[in-house]
């Protein structure tokens, strides 16, 4: 597959992010994402039923500024924590 080839999966991945994607990007737990959603710090996700489970998705464009702010705050906290180790 060439780099220029656009697949449905690449289009999907470019438009949406899952809880797993958020966790991997910010190095946080799933519970942190779910808590932030419950407390209104993240917009409500798109919920896709998958049998007994659910897939939670967000539009990347809507979540990007929130994730950047969260990343900055986490970075500051982590630097402070390293200072005390």
Backbone as CSV, one residue per row, in Angstrom:
resi,resn,N_x,N_y,N_z,CA_x,CA_y,CA_z,C_x,C_y,C_z
1,UNK,0.858,-1.186,0.000,0.000,0.000,0.000,0.897,1.240,0.000
2,UNK,0.640,2.139,-0.892,1.440,3.358,-0.968,0.980,4.363,0.081
3,UNK,1.868,5.316,0.382,1.531,6.343,1.372,0.382,7.216,0.895
4,UNK,0.213,7.326,-0.400,-0.819,8.208,-0.948,-2.199,7.562,-0.973
5,UNK,-2.241,6.249,-0.806,-3.522,5.547,-0.872,-4.363,5.871,0.362
6,UNK,-5.582,6.273,0.122,-6.500,6.610,1.211,-7.492,5.460,1.342
7,UNK,-7.500,4.853,2.521,-8.402,3.741,2.780,-9.534,4.204,3.687
8,UNK,-10.637,3.460,3.713,-11.706,3.818,4.654,-11.212,3.840,6.104
9,UNK,-10.308,2.899,6.448,-9.783,2.866,7.810,-8.961,4.108,8.125
10,UNK,-8.121,4.533,7.180,-7.309,5.734,7.429,-8.185,6.979,7.537
11,UNK,-9.247,7.027,6.746,-10.178,8.156,6.850,-10.870,8.152,8.206
12,UNK,-11.271,6.965,8.666,-11.920,6.833,9.968,-10.958,7.260,11.081
13,UNK,-9.721,6.733,11.027,-8.730,7.044,12.060,-8.383,8.528,12.087
14,UNK,-8.425,9.165,10.950,-8.128,10.595,10.874,-9.247,11.430,11.497
15,UNK,-10.473,10.936,11.397,-11.625,11.701,11.875,-11.984,11.420,13.333
16,UNK,-11.767,10.185,13.793,-12.222,9.791,15.131,-11.069,9.303,16.003
17,UNK,-11.274,9.400,17.320,-10.333,8.852,18.296,-11.131,8.082,19.339
18,UNK,-10.587,6.964,19.784,-11.233,6.123,20.794,-10.640,6.403,22.168
19,UNK,-11.223,5.790,23.176,-10.663,5.897,24.525,-9.213,5.407,24.505
20,UNK,-8.978,4.302,23.821,-7.615,3.765,23.746,-6.643,4.751,23.131
21,UNK,-7.097,5.467,22.114,-6.255,6.483,21.484,-5.942,7.638,22.411
22,UNK,-6.936,8.044,23.176,-6.731,9.128,24.152,-5.744,8.668,25.223
23,UNK,-5.947,7.441,25.725,-5.063,6.900,26.760,-3.621,6.817,26.269
24,UNK,-3.443,6.327,25.053,-2.096,6.177,24.492,-1.436,7.541,24.261
25,UNK,-2.197,8.508,23.817,-1.658,9.836,23.537,-1.250,10.567,24.813
26,UNK,-2.104,10.489,25.833,-1.862,11.248,27.064,-1.206,10.430,28.179
27,UNK,-1.018,9.120,27.937,-0.453,8.218,28.946,-1.273,8.252,30.235
28,UNK,-2.580,8.056,30.059,-3.502,8.023,31.196,-4.325,6.741,31.118
29,UNK,-5.055,6.453,32.172,-5.867,5.241,32.212,-7.239,5.477,31.600
30,UNK,-7.867,4.380,31.277,-9.238,4.399,30.756,-10.180,5.053,31.764
31,UNK,-9.945,4.744,33.035,-10.772,5.314,34.096,-10.712,6.840,34.121
32,UNK,-9.542,7.400,33.843,-9.403,8.862,33.799,-10.281,9.455,32.697
33,UNK,-10.290,8.789,31.553,-11.099,9.283,30.428,-12.581,9.180,30.769
34,UNK,-12.982,8.047,31.332,-14.394,7.866,31.688,-14.825,8.862,32.761
35,UNK,-13.971,9.109,33.741,-14.286,10.081,34.785,-14.394,11.485,34.205
36,UNK,-13.464,11.850,33.325,-13.511,13.175,32.696,-14.790,13.336,31.884
37,UNK,-15.231,12.278,31.236,-16.478,12.325,30.460,-17.667,12.502,31.401
38,UNK,-17.671,11.714,32.470,-18.776,11.782,33.430,-18.874,13.154,34.088
39,UNK,-17.734,13.790,34.355,-17.722,15.103,35.013,-17.914,16.259,34.032
40,UNK,-18.033,15.945,32.733,-18.284,16.984,31.744,-17.033,17.677,31.233
41,UNK,-15.860,17.142,31.551,-14.611,17.738,31.065,-14.345,17.365,29.605
42,UNK,-14.976,16.300,29.165,-14.934,15.892,27.758,-16.355,15.918,27.227
43,UNK,-16.534,16.213,25.962,-17.882,16.167,25.403,-18.396,14.733,25.397
44,UNK,-19.705,14.560,25.342,-20.240,13.200,25.286,-19.696,12.467,24.058
45,UNK,-19.339,11.191,24.231,-18.806,10.440,23.101,-19.915,9.944,22.181
46,UNK,-19.505,9.514,21.020,-20.386,8.749,20.136,-20.273,7.324,20.656
47,UNK,-21.387,6.720,21.025,-21.361,5.378,21.603,-21.874,4.391,20.561
48,UNK,-21.028,3.404,20.255,-21.385,2.372,19.286,-21.550,1.065,20.045
49,UNK,-22.774,0.524,20.114,-22.973,-0.759,20.800,-22.247,-1.880,20.058
50,UNK,-21.577,-2.729,20.823,-20.864,-3.874,20.251,-21.139,-5.091,21.130
51,UNK,-22.299,-5.687,20.958,-22.675,-6.819,21.799,-22.853,-6.362,23.230
52,UNK,-22.114,-6.979,24.139,-22.204,-6.617,25.559,-21.360,-5.389,25.883
53,UNK,-20.540,-4.949,24.945,-19.651,-3.811,25.167,-20.088,-2.604,24.346
54,UNK,-19.407,-1.501,24.565,-19.654,-0.281,23.795,-18.317,0.295,23.355
55,UNK,-18.294,0.883,22.187,-17.123,1.591,21.690,-17.413,3.077,21.824
56,UNK,-16.543,3.796,22.511,-16.708,5.236,22.692,-15.754,5.953,21.756
57,UNK,-16.290,6.847,20.942,-15.512,7.601,19.960,-15.772,9.083,20.118
58,UNK,-14.777,9.867,19.756,-14.933,11.319,19.701,-14.404,11.798,18.363
59,UNK,-14.934,12.893,17.879,-14.372,13.509,16.686,-13.080,14.202,17.104
60,UNK,-11.987,13.867,16.431,-10.679,14.423,16.773,-10.680,15.950,16.757
61,UNK,-11.343,16.531,15.748,-11.321,17.993,15.617,-11.964,18.679,16.821
62,UNK,-12.991,18.060,17.391,-13.654,18.652,18.558,-12.864,18.401,19.835
63,UNK,-12.131,17.300,19.877,-11.421,16.923,21.089,-9.991,17.477,21.143
64,UNK,-9.437,17.849,20.000,-8.031,18.277,19.925,-7.674,19.396,20.905
65,UNK,-8.435,20.496,20.975,-8.041,21.556,21.924,-8.152,21.109,23.382
66,UNK,-9.108,20.266,23.676,-9.280,19.766,25.047,-8.109,18.863,25.410
67,UNK,-7.733,17.986,24.475,-6.615,17.082,24.729,-5.299,17.845,24.865
68,UNK,-5.119,18.888,24.080,-3.883,19.678,24.180,-3.800,20.349,25.548
69,UNK,-4.905,20.908,26.019,-4.932,21.530,27.339,-4.646,20.483,28.424
70,UNK,-5.249,19.322,28.283,-5.063,18.239,29.239,-3.600,17.789,29.228
71,UNK,-3.004,17.677,28.033,-1.609,17.273,27.900,-0.684,18.259,28.626
72,UNK,-0.951,19.550,28.464,-0.131,20.584,29.114,-0.249,20.475,30.634
73,UNK,-1.476,20.326,31.118,-1.675,20.215,32.570,-1.010,18.960,33.130
74,UNK,-1.120,17.837,32.419,-0.470,16.599,32.861,1.043,16.763,32.873
75,UNK,1.571,17.413,31.869,3.013,17.625,31.766,3.517,18.421,32.968
76,UNK,2.793,19.463,33.325,3.178,20.275,34.486,3.143,19.446,35.767
77,UNK,2.078,18.652,35.928,1.955,17.820,37.124,3.069,16.787,37.199
78,UNK,3.374,16.182,36.065,4.412,15.161,36.040,5.779,15.742,36.347
79,UNK,6.044,16.958,35.879,7.321,17.625,36.184,7.414,17.916,37.680
80,UNK,6.317,18.346,38.265,6.297,18.624,39.711,6.533,17.331,40.478
81,UNK,5.894,16.242,40.066,6.054,14.960,40.742,7.487,14.459,40.645
82,UNK,8.135,14.652,39.497,9.528,14.240,39.328,10.435,15.004,40.278
83,UNK,10.086,16.239,40.557,10.884,17.072,41.456,10.946,16.473,42.863
84,UNK,9.863,15.794,43.280,9.784,15.264,44.633,10.251,13.823,44.733
85,UNK,10.635,13.211,43.634,11.098,11.819,43.682,12.522,11.733,44.137
